[in-house]
Amino acid sequence: MLIRDKFREKKPLISFEIFPPKKEYPVDTIYETIDDLYNMVPDFISVTYGAGGSTKGTTVDIASYITEKYGLSALAHLTCLTSSKEEITEILQALNSKGVRNILALRGDYPQKVDSNAEFPCAYSSALDLIKHIKQEGDFCVGAACYPEGHPDAKSEHEEFTYLKDKVDAGADFLVTQLFFDNEIFYRFMEQAQKYNINVPVVAGILPVLNKNQVEKIVSLTGCAMPKKFLRILDRYEHNPEALREAGLAYAIEQMIDLMSWGIDGIHIYTMNKPDATREIVNRIIEVRGALAGKPS
């Protein structure tokens, strides 16, 4: 089923992100994870696409598995920075032949640890051009990324939202946010998006923090803001891994409940391939979603 149609049926959607295992790990581990996640009845599962398309074959296989075995909607990530137009078309055809018609269109990154003089068959340098290409290839549902705290390449807020509007006008059916920990930042982002007539569904990307190393890596990669409340949790439980895990889960659950009460279109949980933590979250928020669904609008 196309994800854009799911937004018409219920709200908020609850979905998960997984990533293909590294080469040194057996690929079967991810299928076991999917089996666990399926039992939580997500609205869709997204599958990431390694830097430079390093996992593109595996991404197609995993997304196909989700769709063919379980009949679940799979959202396949697709990047363009290191792919030719022909390669992009081939991947889209492979996905379509397996019944995968939901694509998250991203610019992507260059692979790590490559020669600085290395050349790549770069067809497009922006997600906007990739969205246009996908829309020409058939009836795909296309998601695009958005950044509540601003994209690092954007020179101004106006440039940020104008480009986001361009992606929507080019055919993006919904948006998925980069992770954030401060809901107030997200709410301000949504107010600005409406001023630019960006009216497609927006899914909030939430990462449950389970350990301190994870936090440090996140901050270094994304530069996302840490609210005082969140920093207090880190300071208090820094040397107690079990307590930090529980506090991190509680923070994520509280964040999601607040978003659902606000009226969010969807919650996208960055699972880090950890189904146990994801299950704890879903068990807590699913009743809230049910209560909100039955509430008169």
N, C-alpha and C positions, 0 to 999 in steps of 0.2 A: 504493500500500500504506500502511496506517496505521502510523505510526512505533512505536506501542506494541507492534505485532506483531514489529517488527524486533528488539526487545530480547530476544525469546524465541529468535531464530535465531542470533544471534552477539553477541559482546561483545569489546572495546568497539566501538561504532559510531564512525565518523568522518564528520563533517558540516561544511558550510561555511555562513557567513553572507555575503550580499551585500546591497547597498542600491541602490535605483533612482538613476540619475544625476540630478544637479541639472538644472534646466530649461534652463540655458545649454549643456548638453552633449547631443549626439544620443543618443537612447535605444538606438540600435543598438549602442552600445559595450557595454552590459550583456549583450546577447545573445552578443557575441563572447566576453565573459568566461565566460558560462555554458558555451559550447561548449568552452572550455579546461578548465573545472572538471569537466565531464562525463567527460572522458577520465581523470580521476583516480579514478573509480568511487566517489563518495561515497555514503553511505547515505541522506542527504537534504541538500537545500539550503534554507536559510531566506531569506526576503525581508523586509526591514524595511519599516516603515510610518512615514513622516515625522511629525514633531511636528504634533499637531492633525489627523492624517490627511491631511497635505498631499500624500502620494503614493499614496493608497489605490487610485485607478484603475490607476496603473502597477503597484502591488504585485499586484493581481489579474491583470493582463496577464502579468507576469513569472512569477508562480507557475504560471499556466496553461501558459505556454510550456515551463517545466521539466517539467511533467507530461505534456503532450500530445506534445511533440516527442521527449522522451527516455524517458518512462515512469519518470522518477525521482520519488521522494516529495518534494514541496515543502511547506515549513512556512511558511505565510503569517502574518506578524505582524498582529495586530489590536488596536487601542486603543479605549478607550471614552470618554475624558475630553471629547471634543468632538463626540460623535456621539449622535444620537437612537436610540431602540430600533428604529425603522423603518429607519434607515440601517444599523445593525448587521445586522439581518435581511437586508436587500438585499445587503449584501456577502457574507454567509454563503451566500445562495442563489446568487449569482454564482460564488463559489468552488466550491460543490458541483456546479453545472452543468458546470464545467470539470474535474471530477474531483479537485479539491483539497479534501481532508478533514482536513488536519492544520493546526491553528491554534495559534499562540503568543499566549495571552491576556495583555495588558498594560494597565495603567492608562493609560500614555502621558503626554505633556507638552503644555502649551499651545504654540502656534506662537510662534516668536521674532518680535520686532519687530511686535507687535500693540498696538492701543490698549488701555490698562489698563482701560477701561470696556467693552471688547468683550464681547458675550455669545455663548455657544456652546450648542448643543442637547445639553447633558450629560445622558445617560440614567443613567449610573452613575459613581460617583467612585472605584470600586475594581475591581481585577482579579477579585476574588472574585465580585462581581455579574456581571461579564462572563462568567466561566466558567459560572455558572449559566444565563445566557441561551444561551450556545452549546450547552450540553448539552440544552436544550429544543428546539433547532432541528434535531436529527438526530444521526446516529451520527458525530460528529466526534471525532478524537483531539486532545486538548487538552494543550498544554504550558504551563507557567507559569514565571515567573522566581523565582530565589532569590539571596540575597546573602550570600556567605560572610563578608564583613566588616561585615554589618549594613546594613539599609535606613536611609537618613537620617531617615525619618519614624518609625521605631520607637523608642519610649521606653525599652524594655528588651529584654533577650534573650528573656524569657518572652513578651512581646507579639509579638516577631518570629516565634518558632517556633509560637506558637499560631495566628497568622494564616496561616502557611505550611501548617500542618496543616489549617486550614479550607479552603484552596484545594485541597488534595489530596482532602479529604472531599467537596468540591463537584464533583469530577470531573477534576481535573488528572491526566493519565496519566503525566506525567514532568516533570522540572524541568530548566531550563537556568540555569547560574550567570551572574552578572555576571562580567566578566573579573577575574582575580586573577593575581598574580605569585609569591605565596608559597604553595606547596602545603601547608605546615604549617597555615596558617590554614584552608584548605579541609578538611583532615583533622579539625581540631577542630570545624568546622561540621558535618561528617558525623556525628561522635560525638554531638553535641547533637541533631541531627535524628532519630537513632535513639531517643533518649530520649523524643522526642515521637511515636514510632511513625509517622514519615514514612518509608515504605518503598518509594516509587515510584522508578524509575530516575532518576539524577541525571547530567546531562551537563555536563562542565566547559567553560566558555567561555574560550578562550585566544587572546590577541592577540599575534602576533609584532611586536615593536617594531623598526621599520626606520629611524627617524630621531629626533633629539632633540625636534623640534617635536611629533611625535606623542606622545612621553612626557609632555611638559608639558601638552598638551591633555587627555590621559587623566587625569592626576592632578587637574587642575582640575575635570573633569566628575564623576569617580567618587570621588576621595579614596582610591583604593586604595593599600595599603602597598607600599613599595619595599624588598625585602630588600637587605641590605648587598652581597650578591654581585651583584645587579642594578645597584646604584648604582656599584659599582666598574667595571662595564662602561661605564656612561655617562661616568664621569670619565676613564677611560683612552682612550676612542675618540670623545670629544665632537667633536673637530676633524678626524676622519677618517670621513666619511660612509660610505665603502665598508666600512671595517672595522667600524663600528658596525652596519651592516646584517647583516654576516656573524655578528657576535657576538650580535645580537638574535635571529637565526634559530637559532643554536646554543643559546641560553638557552631558547627556546620548545620546541625539540626535546627538550632534556634534561628540561624540565618535563613534557612529554607522556609521555615514556618512564617517568618516575617515577610519574605518575598511572596509566598502564596497568599497571605492575608492582604497584601498590597494589590494582588491581581496579576501576577506574573503569568506569561503564556506557557512557560515550561521551565523545569529544573533539569540541568544536564550535569550529572555527577561524574567528575573525573575520578574513576575508580582506582587508577594505578594498578589495575589487574588484581585487586584485593576484594574478592566477593564477600568475605566475612564482615568487613567494615561496612561495605555497601548495604548488606542485609540489615545490619543494626539501624542504619539510617532510614531505609525504606520502611521498616517495621514501625518506626516512629512517625513518619510523615504521611503514610498512606491514609491513616484515619482522618488526618487534617484535610487532605485533598478530598476525601469522600464527603466530609462535612461541608466544605466550601462548594462542592459540586451541587449539593442539595439545597444550597442557600439561594433564595430568590434574588435575581439581579435587579 
